[in-house]
Amino acid sequence: MKIAVITDLHANREALQAVLDHAQARGADRHAFVGDFVGYGADPAWVVDKVRELVRGGAWAVLGNHDAALELGPAPGMRPQARRVVEWTAAQLNRAQRDFLAQLPLTQEHGEMLFVHANASEPAAWGYVHDRAAASRSMLATAQRITFCGHMHQPRLYHLSALGKTGDFAPVPGVAIPLLGSRRWLVIPGASGQPRDGDPAAAYALYDDTRGELTYWRVPYDTERAAAKVRAADLPPALARRLLDGR
């Protein structure tokens, strides 16, 4: 089975549609959405409805911190721009859409895979996996061999050997990586809706659980249109600029 792992959609319709089309063309059998469906972008209702449709068809989905903020309020560490967008987003969604997000679990386990937005060691604390130490804590916190998470907005891959040594590297898009069974893995696909690594192309990963191979992908999309929608919605201009430069 080929699983398209998509995270940090951030209400970006153009990016999500481009990723879904790209994954379909490469034979994706299932989708796994790793949180943050809303926030920053101008199409929260469309994105939530698309994810709801795919979940009804068998996709997996977990809660992100921006999704949680709609019901619980922004976390103390959330930046002012993000807080403003949370308030705007809440007014764009109907009760059914908000209820869908509110009922999402923090984690999902499927076979040897764990899906969580931030990390496996403290899912509800929304801590970032920004280095090997944080990655190691997350990998050791679960019995699953492969952890898929988002939150970082930059593609990364960590691995933990049987001797307890952690390594990491930035993957090359389009190059298949064998996830050796002797190691634990933590996969960060990068953001589909708001990349922050200098490349504005939408990011996602495709995992072939039959071959045990993971491939990271970058998908160009109409960033000008997505940015124009952000400006038209009178959201912070910096959010539109970020879509154009990937920073």
C-alpha positions, -999 to 999 in steps of 0.1 A, spaced: 0 0 0 12 35 -8 3 61 18 4 98 10 14 116 43 3 152 42 7 177 70 3 214 78 -23 220 51 -31 254 66 -62 263 46 -43 263 13 -67 250 -13 -43 253 -42 -15 235 -24 -37 206 -12 -53 200 -45 -19 199 -62 -5 174 -37 -36 152 -40 -33 152 -78 4 144 -76 -1 116 -51 -29 101 -71 -7 101 -102 19 81 -82 -5 54 -71 -14 65 -36 -39 41 -21 -45 60 12 -40 94 27 -28 102 62 -33 139 73 -10 149 102 -27 179 115 -31 217 111 -58 218 85 -65 255 92 -46 286 101 -26 310 79 -45 303 46 -77 317 31 -97 285 24 -103 267 57 -138 256 49 -128 240 15 -98 222 31 -118 209 60 -145 196 37 -120 179 14 -103 162 44 -137 151 58 -146 136 24 -114 116 23 -117 105 59 -151 91 51 -134 72 24 -108 57 47 -81 83 52 -65 89 86 -63 122 103 -50 136 136 -54 169 154 -30 198 150 -24 228 173 -41 253 150 -71 230 148 -72 226 186 -71 264 190 -105 268 174 -121 252 204 -96 257 232 -83 291 222 -47 298 211 -19 282 230 2 306 252 31 304 228 12 311 196 24 341 177 1 372 173 -4 366 135 -15 331 142 -39 342 169 -55 367 146 -60 340 119 -75 316 145 -102 342 152 -108 348 115 -109 311 108 -135 304 135 -159 327 117 -154 309 84 -164 274 96 -198 260 104 -205 239 134 -202 206 115 -167 216 102 -156 227 137 -170 195 153 -150 174 128 -118 191 138 -126 189 175 -132 152 175 -99 143 158 -75 123 180 -40 135 189 -25 102 176 -34 73 154 -16 39 153 -17 17 123 5 -14 123 41 -2 127 32 34 121 22 62 144 8 95 132 10 126 154 12 163 147 40 175 169 58 146 187 50 113 203 65 120 237 41 148 246 15 151 218 -7 177 236 22 200 245 29 208 208 66 207 212 88 209 181 111 181 169 139 206 161 170 184 168 182 149 174 175 150 211 138 158 205 135 132 178 150 106 200 125 113 228 97 110 203 109 78 188 115 62 222 80 72 235 62 48 211 63 11 203 57 19 167 88 17 145 79 47 122 65 80 135 51 105 111 48 141 123 45 176 111 46 210 129 81 218 117 72 230 82 106 217 69 112 182 56 135 161 78 142 124 85 156 110 117 166 75 126 175 57 158 198 26 157 195 -4 179 225 9 199 206 42 206 224 64 182 203 91 165 211 104 130 193 128 107 194 143 72 175 165 48 159 142 22 162 148 -16 128 150 -33 120 122 -56 146 98 -42 133 67 -25 147 59 9 146 24 23 134 25 59 156 -3 73 138 -26 97 167 -25 122 161 12 129 133 34 143 123 63 121 108 97 125 94 112 93 87 150 89 73 154 54 73 192 55 44 215 51 20 212 21 3 245 28 31 268 41 67 256 35 94 274 55 126 260 40 131 285 12 112 264 -14 75 275 -19 65 242 -35 41 221 -14 57 192 4 45 157 13 58 122 16 48 89 0 54 57 20 52 23 3 47 -1 32 51 -31 9 86 -21 -3 95 -3 29 104 28 10 98 65 17 99 92 -9 97 129 -2 81 151 -29 79 188 -37 49 199 -58 48 234 -75 13 250 -74 -3 284 -80 13 303 -51 3 337 -66 -34 327 -65 -31 314 -29 -13 345 -18 -39 368 -35 -66 351 -15 -48 357 17 -45 394 9 -82 396 -2 -92 381 31 -73 409 49 -51 384 67 -16 395 77 4 404 45 34 384 58 14 352 54 10 359 17 46 367 12 56 335 29 37 315 3 57 331 -24 91 327 -10 87 296 12 101 314 42 
